[in-house]
Amino acid sequence: MVAEEPKPRDRAIVLGEVENRGLAVLRQRGDGAPVEAGLVRSVREGEPIVGELVSLKPTEANPRVCDVEVHVDNRPPAHKGPTRVATEAYREGWDEIFGKRDLN
């Protein structure tokens, strides 16, 4: 019988309510993982899910510290390599090196 690896402890600290937007949280998806800032909002019928659909379960030690359970992960997949950004300065540099494209 193969023992299952324990899931990393996914925790969030509720910082407070952001006026009309939801709860501000700090989240760590496992020991040693980076700490992320986020916003937790209620699910509303007809609105798209942006990011993840999660449940927060307050811990006994402190109700502001919550265990996070992920139900749906709707985040876009990460890509390898540099950031894909084409700024105006990048385009001007391209034109200086390769010349402007004739779109006609």
C-alpha positions as CSV (number, residue, x, y, z in Angstrom):
1,M,0.0,0.0,0.0
2,V,1.4,3.4,-1.0
3,A,1.1,6.2,1.5
4,E,-0.4,9.4,0.2
5,E,1.8,12.5,0.5
6,P,0.2,15.0,2.8
7,K,-1.2,18.0,1.1
8,P,0.7,21.3,1.7
9,R,-1.0,23.4,4.4
10,D,-2.8,26.1,2.5
11,R,-3.6,29.0,4.9
12,A,-4.9,32.5,4.7
13,I,-5.0,35.3,7.2
14,V,-8.0,37.6,7.0
15,L,-6.8,41.2,7.2
16,G,-10.2,42.9,7.1
17,E,-13.1,43.9,4.9
18,V,-12.5,46.1,1.8
19,E,-15.5,48.4,1.3
20,N,-18.0,46.7,-1.1
21,R,-15.3,44.4,-2.5
22,G,-14.7,41.5,-0.2
23,L,-12.1,40.3,2.3
24,A,-8.4,41.2,2.1
25,V,-6.3,38.2,2.8
26,L,-2.7,37.1,2.9
27,R,-2.3,33.5,1.7
28,Q,0.5,30.9,1.8
29,R,-0.1,27.8,-0.3
30,G,2.3,25.6,1.8
31,D,5.3,25.8,4.1
32,G,8.1,27.8,2.4
33,A,5.8,29.0,-0.4
34,P,5.6,32.8,-1.1
35,V,3.0,34.8,0.7
36,E,0.4,36.3,-1.7
37,A,-2.0,39.1,-1.2
38,G,-5.6,38.6,-2.4
39,L,-9.2,39.4,-2.2
40,V,-11.9,36.9,-1.4
41,R,-15.4,37.7,-2.7
42,S,-18.8,36.0,-2.5
43,V,-19.9,33.9,-5.4
44,R,-22.8,35.5,-7.3
45,E,-25.0,33.8,-9.8
46,G,-24.3,34.9,-13.4
47,E,-20.9,36.4,-12.6
48,P,-17.7,34.6,-13.8
49,I,-15.3,33.0,-11.3
50,V,-12.0,34.9,-11.5
51,G,-9.1,33.0,-10.0
52,E,-10.1,30.2,-7.7
53,L,-13.3,29.1,-5.9
54,V,-12.3,28.5,-2.3
55,S,-13.7,27.9,1.1
56,L,-12.1,29.4,4.2
57,K,-12.4,27.4,7.5
58,P,-11.3,29.4,10.6
59,T,-8.8,27.6,12.8
60,E,-9.5,27.0,16.5
61,A,-6.4,28.9,17.6
62,N,-7.4,32.1,15.8
63,P,-10.6,32.8,13.7
64,R,-8.7,35.2,11.5
65,V,-6.3,32.4,10.4
66,C,-8.2,30.1,8.0
67,D,-7.5,26.8,6.3
68,V,-8.1,27.2,2.5
69,E,-9.9,24.5,0.5
70,V,-9.8,24.9,-3.3
71,H,-12.9,23.8,-5.2
72,V,-12.2,25.2,-8.6
73,D,-8.8,26.5,-9.9
74,N,-9.7,28.9,-12.8
75,R,-6.3,30.7,-12.9
76,P,-4.7,31.0,-16.3
77,P,-1.8,28.6,-16.8
78,A,1.7,30.0,-16.2
79,H,4.1,30.1,-19.1
80,K,7.8,29.7,-19.1
81,G,10.1,32.4,-20.3
82,P,10.1,36.2,-20.1
83,T,7.0,38.3,-19.7
84,R,5.1,38.8,-22.9
85,V,4.9,42.5,-23.2
86,A,5.2,44.7,-26.3
87,T,5.5,48.2,-25.1
88,E,5.7,51.3,-27.3
89,A,9.5,51.5,-26.6
90,Y,9.9,47.9,-27.7
91,R,8.0,48.6,-30.9
92,E,10.1,51.7,-31.6
93,G,13.3,49.7,-31.1
94,W,12.0,47.0,-33.4
95,D,11.2,49.6,-36.1
96,E,14.7,51.0,-35.8
97,I,16.3,47.6,-36.3
98,F,14.0,46.0,-38.9
99,G,12.2,49.0,-40.4
100,K,8.5,49.8,-40.3
101,R,6.1,47.3,-41.7
102,D,4.0,48.5,-44.6
103,L,0.4,47.5,-43.8
104,N,-1.0,48.5,-47.2
